[in-house]
Amino acid sequence: MSEYGIRLEFTNHVAVITIDRPQRMNTFNETMWSELERVTAELRENLPRVIVLTGAGDKAFSAGFDVNIDNPQISNLVEAVQKHDRPPVEKLIRHIRTTVDGLVCLPVPVIAAINGKAYGGGAELAVRCDLRVMDSDAVISFSEVHLGLMPDWGGAATLARLIGPARAADMILTAREVKAREALALGLINRVSSPAKVLEESVELAETIAGKGPRAVRSALEVIRSACGMSLQEALELETEKAIALITSGECYHGISAFLSKEKPRFPDIK
């Protein structure tokens, strides 16, 4: 454990990011945002095949923004609000959005291993990932309206696309806690793990994906991420172009050869 930090560990083709501030519910302050930017830059230079994001300890994935008076970002925000001063507010919100975007827009799958409470920005960070595995005892809550705030890490727009606008409104406008089984039924998460096994099961999922063709995974992921913002015809055309480029790359040679030989495929890394 570190007082302020985000840990990055590599195991084979999988990177695990741990939000490591359990004594403050893995909340983010200015130092943590800088750490996340640093880790994202490191990943960009040394891309794994899959990323898993989790929180330290067994109580929280993340409670989002550190709303405490000893956080200078909060005191500066309060001062700006009292003065009705828009520029500092806009600078902070856009910086947070850009930092989160930097991680979740890396061209490889990002899996959220929700190991405990995911509140506010923590819930937003989870839904911004491509896949979500949730501990059976964990809860998720878009809790911002309790403080007269709203999601601003990209969570509202993403949640509406993920589970539909009516269900997103129910979660965001009431700020209610949603347990794992309901989250699964809503389509908010992909899997519920056994108690205290969420990281282990998330890494297993990551390793399964990492064993597939890395170009195939990246190409399919790009289409999946882009499709909601396109017309059906545009999405179909992108899928066709990506499929042609993928086949032309020759990656499928390894998969087809292994299939014909009844062996496990061994796909080379992307250079």
JOBELVEN-V662070 format. One record per residue. N is the residue number from 1. RES is the residue in three letters. PSI is psi in radians with two decimals (none if undefined). Layout:
BEGIN
n = {N,N}
res = {RES,RES}
psi = {PSI,PSI}
END
This chain:
BEGIN
n = {1,2,3,4,5,6,7,8,9,10,11,12,13,14,15,16,17,18,19,20,21,22,23,24,25,26,27,28,29,30,31,32,33,34,35,36,37,38,39,40,41,42,43,44,45,46,47,48,49,50,51,52,53,54,55,56,57,58,59,60,61,62,63,64,65,66,67,68,69,70,71,72,73,74,75,76,77,78,79,80,81,82,83,84,85,86,87,88,89,90,91,92,93,94,95,96,97,98,99,100,101,102,103,104,105,106,107,108,109,110,111,112,113,114,115,116,117,118,119,120,121,122,123,124,125,126,127,128,129,130,131,132,133,134,135,136,137,138,139,140,141,142,143,144,145,146,147,148,149,150,151,152,153,154,155,156,157,158,159,160,161,162,163,164,165,166,167,168,169,170,171,172,173,174,175,176,177,178,179,180,181,182,183,184,185,186,187,188,189,190,191,192,193,194,195,196,197,198,199,200,201,202,203,204,205,206,207,208,209,210,211,212,213,214,215,216,217,218,219,220,221,222,223,224,225,226,227,228,229,230,231,232,233,234,235,236,237,238,239,240,241,242,243,244,245,246,247,248,249,250,251,252,253,254,255,256,257,258,259,260,261,262,263,264,265,266,267,268,269,270,271}
res = {MET,SER,GLU,TYR,GLY,ILE,ARG,LEU,GLU,PHE,THR,ASN,HIS,VAL,ALA,VAL,ILE,THR,ILE,ASP,ARG,PRO,GLN,ARG,MET,ASN,THR,PHE,ASN,GLU,THR,MET,TRP,SER,GLU,LEU,GLU,ARG,VAL,THR,ALA,GLU,LEU,ARG,GLU,ASN,LEU,PRO,ARG,VAL,ILE,VAL,LEU,THR,GLY,ALA,GLY,ASP,LYS,ALA,PHE,SER,ALA,GLY,PHE,ASP,VAL,ASN,ILE,ASP,ASN,PRO,GLN,ILE,SER,ASN,LEU,VAL,GLU,ALA,VAL,GLN,LYS,HIS,ASP,ARG,PRO,PRO,VAL,GLU,LYS,LEU,ILE,ARG,HIS,ILE,ARG,THR,THR,VAL,ASP,GLY,LEU,VAL,CYS,LEU,PRO,VAL,PRO,VAL,ILE,ALA,ALA,ILE,ASN,GLY,LYS,ALA,TYR,GLY,GLY,GLY,ALA,GLU,LEU,ALA,VAL,ARG,CYS,ASP,LEU,ARG,VAL,MET,ASP,SER,ASP,ALA,VAL,ILE,SER,PHE,SER,GLU,VAL,HIS,LEU,GLY,LEU,MET,PRO,ASP,TRP,GLY,GLY,ALA,ALA,THR,LEU,ALA,ARG,LEU,ILE,GLY,PRO,ALA,ARG,ALA,ALA,ASP,MET,ILE,LEU,THR,ALA,ARG,GLU,VAL,LYS,ALA,ARG,GLU,ALA,LEU,ALA,LEU,GLY,LEU,ILE,ASN,ARG,VAL,SER,SER,PRO,ALA,LYS,VAL,LEU,GLU,GLU,SER,VAL,GLU,LEU,ALA,GLU,THR,ILE,ALA,GLY,LYS,GLY,PRO,ARG,ALA,VAL,ARG,SER,ALA,LEU,GLU,VAL,ILE,ARG,SER,ALA,CYS,GLY,MET,SER,LEU,GLN,GLU,ALA,LEU,GLU,LEU,GLU,THR,GLU,LYS,ALA,ILE,ALA,LEU,ILE,THR,SER,GLY,GLU,CYS,TYR,HIS,GLY,ILE,SER,ALA,PHE,LEU,SER,LYS,GLU,LYS,PRO,ARG,PHE,PRO,ASP,ILE,LYS}
psi = {2.49,2.69,-0.81,2.07,2.79,2.07,2.48,2.15,2.47,2.33,1.91,-2.04,0.18,2.35,2.35,2.11,2.22,2.11,1.89,1.29,1.01,-0.46,-0.25,0.64,0.53,0.69,2.84,2.29,-2.96,-0.72,-0.71,-0.65,-0.72,-0.69,-0.72,-0.66,-0.73,-0.80,-0.71,-0.72,-0.69,-0.72,-0.65,-0.60,-0.43,1.21,2.21,-3.08,-0.50,2.59,2.39,2.30,2.25,3.10,2.68,2.61,-2.98,0.21,-0.61,2.41,-1.03,2.46,0.31,-2.30,2.44,1.62,1.36,2.57,-0.38,0.03,1.96,-0.53,-0.60,-0.81,-0.68,-0.66,-0.76,-0.75,-0.74,-0.69,-0.75,-0.53,0.01,0.74,1.83,-0.76,-0.79,-0.62,-0.83,-0.71,-0.79,-0.86,-0.74,-0.58,-0.76,-0.83,-0.77,-0.67,-0.78,-0.78,-0.72,-0.68,-0.94,-0.22,0.07,2.55,0.50,2.75,2.43,2.15,2.22,2.10,1.66,1.71,-0.08,-2.50,2.26,1.74,2.59,-2.15,-0.47,-0.70,-0.71,-0.76,-0.67,-0.80,-0.34,-0.28,2.89,-0.61,2.66,2.22,2.28,2.29,2.48,-0.36,0.02,2.85,2.70,2.40,2.20,1.50,0.10,-0.65,-0.32,-0.55,0.19,0.45,3.10,2.85,2.37,0.27,0.23,0.14,-0.66,-0.86,-0.70,-0.75,-0.70,-0.65,-0.51,-0.80,0.03,2.65,-0.65,-0.78,-0.64,-0.72,-0.73,-0.75,-0.79,-0.73,-0.41,-0.35,0.43,2.72,2.34,2.18,2.97,-0.80,-0.69,-0.70,-0.68,-0.76,-0.57,-0.27,0.23,-0.60,2.92,-0.61,2.64,2.25,2.91,2.73,2.30,0.29,0.19,-0.71,-0.78,-0.81,-0.53,-0.70,-0.66,-0.75,-0.76,-0.73,-0.61,-0.82,-0.70,-0.38,-0.12,3.04,2.11,-0.62,-0.69,-0.78,-0.83,-0.71,-0.80,-0.70,-0.69,-0.72,-0.77,-0.78,-0.59,-0.43,-0.66,-0.40,0.17,2.81,2.84,-0.74,-0.71,-0.73,-0.70,-0.69,-0.72,-0.75,-0.77,-0.79,-0.73,-0.69,-0.73,-0.82,-0.68,-0.85,-0.71,-0.50,-0.40,0.01,-0.62,-0.31,-0.73,-0.70,-0.77,-0.73,-0.76,-0.68,-0.78,-0.53,-0.01,0.76,2.88,2.26,2.56,1.71,2.33,2.69,2.77,2.18,none}
END
